[in-house]
Amino acid sequence: MDSPVFQEQSPVEPVRRSRRRSRPQHVAPGNAPTTSLQRGYETGILFIAISAAAWSTAGLFVRSLPLDAWTLLFWRSLFAAGFLAVHLFAVRPKPSCGPILRMAGPDIAVAAFLAVSMLAFIPALQLTSVANVAVIFATTPVLTAVFARLWLGEVLHRTALLAGVTILAGTCVLVWGSGFGSDLVGNALAIVMTLTMAAVTLFIRRYREQSLLSSICLANILVALASLCFAVPLLASWREMCCLALFGLVQVALAFVFFSAGTRRVSAAQVSLIGALETPLAPFWVWLAFGEVPSLPTLFGGCIITAATVGHLVTIAIRSARRDV
């Protein structure tokens, strides 16, 4: 009589023990499984900073090349499209022209907005002062933050708005000695360039689950075709061609590869704020290569922009640390 009871109870006891062993251990709040998300955010910040540094080399390349603006734009866009095409073919397991042929609405929108932004930049500089273009483009962080709130529903922090306004003030100080022109068409083109670049940021952020590098490649092809009408491509020597290839690789191809990857990980407002580092870095590269000492307003304005960007990032880091505790 005892053996059947023993046989029925014996399998139960190991199950109870196994259940005891399988209880999850307590995890401290600071060690919660959010490290991968935080690591992705930090990687996004780094990628956007790299893209801003790459974009800031435009003045360095332009100063090194004795060519007209449209010839520079043609070769830069052509080389950039080539490098982006090589990258797209390299990262795909089965290289094909399918991504470009199967472009959807977001891809075409990004290509169109980016092409308009790049094409508006050269005439804007010709029809109004560099100061006007710089100040108008400095409104990009604030505009992007507002549009991201309206369209994407992203949280609009007061610190982001404060940083954007501070960056605008720093840009005004930076170009204070340049003088402000009053040409309406040039200012309008600068506004178009600013709005379309903000739209590119928002589209990449909105469709972050898919790569839009094929649309960026198409945009450079469109810009090369459009600028060919005014360019004189055969004026470039072999040395200048090598420099132009580096121009397209660093300032466009690599910049947009990192920008596209970083925008998927960081909010649209923060992308524009970090991208503002391009403004103070541009005169730094020229000083480093050619010994051109920046003016006092340039140094002061650059410090304001850098401090606003770094301060915003520190605020975000503190807020994130408090949330994890």
Summary of the structure (lengths in Angstrom):
residues: 325
radius of gyration: 25.6
end to end distance: 58.9
largest distance: 106.0
contacts: 1060
relative contact order: 0.19
helix: 79%
strand: 0%
